[in-house]
Amino acid sequence: MKPLVAVVGRSNVGKSTFFNKICGKRISIVKDTPGVTRDRIYADAEWCGKAFTLVDTGGIESDKTDFFLEIKQQAEIAIDLADVIVFMVDGRDGLLSSDKEVATLLRSAKKPVILTVNKLDNNETDTLYDFYELGLGDPFPISCEQSFGLGDLLDEIVKDFPRSDEKEDRGLSIAFVGKPNVGKSSLVNKILGFERVIVSDVAGTTRDAIDTPFTYNGIKYTLIDTAGMRRKRSIEDESVERYSVLRAMTAISRADVVFIVFDSSEEISEQDVRIAGMVHEEGKPSVIVMNKWDKVDKDTHTVNRYNERLAEQLSFMSYFQAEYVSAMTGKRVEKLIDLAEAVYGRASARITTGVLNDVLSDAIRTTEPPSHNGRRLKILYGTQASTNPPTFVIFVNDEELVHFSYKRYLENSFRRAFDFSGTPIKIKFVGREEEK
């Protein structure tokens, strides 16, 4: 594994700004409000040919807030796992009692600690002397906003790291998406076997999309826990939650497989359907994860009734695959990783041109292509252009003669011939001028 660098400190000292600056993209939410980053956020970075993983953490505060204990626990876990700790303080505020409390925590960690004084936008190094009191060696003056001092700090961070020119294999990336409080974080924790992310009964606890690499049966995976997505009209335009929802949508686009988490103890909502539609439009293989199955009164026909309800609500993604689980009891959670592998395998499948055209010919013989204004659609041949999602190009005499109902018929024919459950497929029609 790459060396792990944890950025810790009290709230609002610039940890997330530093994290985003080093990683070259906005990964952590940056907002001038204390306590925005609650969980550990991971991202890969590299400096002078030395790769490492940077971890942003929730701010450590001495006063009791709703999530104080959880935030402190998250920071302590990051400290325990880290190879190097960047302890960030605010040069404008000067040395505060809470900084001293964090320093005491860090000295007991017995790890290399780099004391970093941020927000010295005008190179006001006179304020550095107060921080020697922390007993953590020479402080590094920086300004994340102006990129002052970052090179020297990075040199110090990576000085004992090995050089590595190899890209890390993150394995299959699986994103968990859904409304707030449907149990996404609980499912992640159950799969991982330890409290990797904060779990709370308060809806909206997870604000960032959090990547967690792990290994299962010798195979690498990355789980992406995301913020719950509420209806747009329920979110203030400039709220942190709005940024979180955008982050969740980005997580969908970069995931290999998406787990769309529903609360099976509640009715399927308009927002549940909308989130599933986002995944469908992105062309991602997915699993409908019906969580909280332990709360449902069941008989021998319950699953069938739920599947019928899903088929009605998710008619646009008739290929859906559902699994009924309980993060609370762990029931059937162990099946989810295998399901992710299965739907990804189907999304990655390649159908040979010969086999595809055999299926296409059978479909044409069964139902003749439509005609319009005396001209009949003539299908020449088809081929698979790409995977993830499986994309097929069908060459015809005139693409304007293709009616949406016949396109749907061909898609259903492909699905009957090939197992594409859990993944959307795309069909494109290309006209050949000489055949018109």
Secondary structure, DSSP 8 states (H G I E B T S, - for coil): ---EEEEE-STTSSHHHHHHHHHTS--S---SSTT---S-EEEEEEETTEEEEEEE-----SS--TTHHHHHHHHHHHHHH-SEEEEEEETTT---HHHHHHHHHHHTTTS-EEEEEE--TT--GGGGGGGGGGSS-S-EE-BTTTTBTHHHHHHHHHTTS----S-----EEEEEEESTTSSHHHHHHHHHTS--S---SSTT---S-EEEEEEETTEEEEEEE------GGGS-TTSHHHHHHHHHHHHHHH-SEEEEEEETTS---HHHHHHHHHHHHTT--EEEEEE-GGGS---TTHHHHHHHHHHHHTGGGTT--EEE--TTT-TTTTHHHHHHHHHHHHHT----HHHHHHHHHHHHHHS---EETTEE--EEEEEEEETTTTEEEEEES-GGG--HHHHHHHHHHHHHHS--TTS--EEEEEE-GGG-
